[in-house]
Amino acid sequence: MLATEFNLYYGQQKENNGMMSRIRVRDIYCVLFALLCPVLVNNPARGTSTGLNNIPTTDIVPERVFVWQGWINAAGGERPQQFTGFKYGLFQDAEIGVDWRASDNPHGHAMLQAKYAFDIGQSDVWRGVVGFADLSGNRNHNGEWFPYMATSVDLKAVRLHFGFAPQPHNERFFGGIDKTVSFLDRNLMLRFDGIHINDKQDMLFSAGFLYELAPKSGGSATQQTGLAGVLDGIVKNMILETWVSKPSTGDKETYTVKLNYVVAF
């Protein structure tokens, strides 16, 4: 099976226990925490969904898994921008999240995202998703929200992703491809995508990778003890992402480095 963005916890297969599994009390606590964080910090954000580099896909944070994210965007000659965010698997095949800028304007508004994915047909080969991102209470500052619909097709050799976002005054198509290989007994996902910008007048292309820092199940890594064991216990919950984005307008590239820390409840 090809790795998805958070398959540290995909070891157990999805249970066929229905879409609306009951939300436990701890789930409610996690939801409240994710929604209160932007109120406490009150910084601008990007409501990013689980996906490839710059596009959402049908990948979903597993149920009752909480993901903290921190990332930096750096363009040539400009000061890097720092962001932070959270994602949570609210129930099977549903994800919510909130992101905000960790620097610059202290009076911005956090941006929310949510998505729901579903199988098309009788197998996991073809999946669909509907969702939204970039939802905030200050459109003048953060721009219009980003509703979207997309599909993913698993061809075993690669996965293909296509979608459309009817964003007000800036509707756009997007697509991407990913391929997972084994590197140093860990999953390495190579990712490429493109999305319309400037109301379909231009394109934003990107290429990058996602690397799970935990060894694959059944790997040959030996058990560590002492400080090495503590560090190994921390690192095994981390996922590293990095990519470069290049617009067709000829503007400078933007380099992104993101660290995910995954916690299962």
Sequence and secondary structure as in RCSB ss.txt:
>XXXX:A:sequence
MLATEFNLYYGQQKENNGMMSRIRVRDIYCVLFALLCPVLVNNPARGTSTGLNNIPTTDIVPERVFVWQGWINAA
GGERPQQFTGFKYGLFQDAEIGVDWRASDNPHGHAMLQAKYAFDIGQSDVWRGVVGFADLSGNRNHNGEWFPYMA
TSVDLKAVRLHFGFAPQPHNERFFGGIDKTVSFLDRNLMLRFDGIHINDKQDMLFSAGFLYELAPKSGGSATQQT
GLAGVLDGIVKNMILETWVSKPSTGDKETYTVKLNYVVAF
>XXXX:A:secstr
    TTGGG SS    S S     HHHHHHHHHHHHHHHHH        SBSSSSB S    TTEEEEEEEEEEE
TTS  EEEEEEEEEEETTEEEEEEEESSS TT   EEEEEEEEESSSSSSEEEEEEEEEE S HHHH   EEEEE
EEEE SS EEEEEEE  TT  EEEEEEEEEEEETTEEEEEEEEEEEETTTTEEEEEEEEEEE S  TT       
HHHHHHHHHHTTEEEEEEEEEETT    EEEEEEEEEEE 
